[in-house]
Amino acid sequence: MGSVNAMRPTSEGELVEIIGAAGGAGARLRIRSGGSKDGVGAASSAGVLDMSGFSGIVDYDPSELVLTAHAATPLSDVMAAVAAEGQALAFDPFDHAPLFGHAPGAATLGGVIAGNVSGPRRLARGAARDHLLGFVAVSGRGERFIGGGKVVKNVTGYDLPKLMAGSWGRLAALTELTVKVLPRPRTAAMLRIHGLDAAAAVAAMAQAMGSPADVAAARHVPEGKSGPAVTELLIDGFPASVSARLGALADLLVGAVGSARIETIAADASAWPALDLVRDMPSEHALWKVSLRPSAAPGFVAQAEALGAQWAMDWAGGLVWVAIDDTTTRVRDLAVMEGGHAALMRAPDVLRAAVPAFQPAPTEVAALEERVRRAFDPLGVFETGRF
């Protein structure tokens, strides 16, 4: 199949024409704006559909807790705009740029939504798809369409926003997004526990997440080059509430962690950058993002360590970052054995070319996914070979 050179439409009319022409010519288009996730998936020779012309905030009404922006609007611009009004995005966004050695800020709102990627507060706030209210896009058919709306309570028709979030540019080119925002936490504090092993850390994090303390995030870093093992729990909100919940949580965990030392630390409300856990992992090694039941995490990391891997837990053990000098799928195989799944987020070119970034779905699910893709993109304009 052919491809086209990089094209940069600046209007939906131009975008419709470009996608329609690509379909007619049997060409393939790789949707790109900030490029923060270019390193995910196999390299592709498909023509680049540069969406950076669709940038800027369209409408923002703080009183209604709703923001509408063009898809290529830098995530940093969106977060700055809502922060100026004492608000924040309802979900915790994730910027992949530093993962590939780039400065933070390259991520766009559309890229975050298309990847459905979330940061450390995922368990408390939900995923990006949970707070996408509506969108405008152009399908692989070269047709403009709208999903959802611009109000929080909208149940008209199919829930297409849930479908677009996590599609990774394989269904349509997003041009405009409407997302929910919430009041920004006034302050934050962290409870840090020293010296727990993986099993004890997961048990402590589970107890904390199940408590009335309303924990915003929970993570564990094992003993390594950065020092002894630490388990950290984040609480945010109003100052008086944070102080009370932090004290109650410390009292709750004293009996559960034995002789392990507990300390409380003041933190900025924007603390815990999403990539803290992988910053010290070797950039030349394969980096896997493993999702599994928290109760399965201790067994999984023990097996990963036996393979020579480095690891760190987020999402109270529901997410494990694994870095390993290996060009096989052994980490993914271990994840499957534990009932989870693994995404290859960063890897040497030889591994990116040989191993799918995302775990292949079971036959029945794969067939359903194929039907959905063909409904939006019957000519395969967005089938670039990347995934």
ABEGO torsion letter per residue (X at the ends): XBBBBBBBBABAAAAAAAAAAAAAAGBBBBBBBAGAAAABEBBBABBBBBAAABBEBABBBAAAGBBBBBAABBAAAAAAAAAAAGBBBABBBBBAAAAAGBBBGABBAAAAAAAGBBBAAAAAAEBAAAABABBBBBBAAGBBBBBEBABABBABEBBAAAAABGAGGAABBBABBBBBBBBBBABBBBBBBBGBBAAAAAAAAAAAAABAAGBABBBBBBBBAAEBBBBBBBBBEBAAAAAAAAAAAAAAAAAAAEABBBBBBBBBAABGBAAAAAAABBAABBBBBBBBBAAAAAAAAAAAAAAGBBBBBBGGGABBBBBBBBABAAAAAAAAAAGBBBBBABBBAAAAAABBABBBBBAAAAAAAAAAAAAABAAGAABAGAX
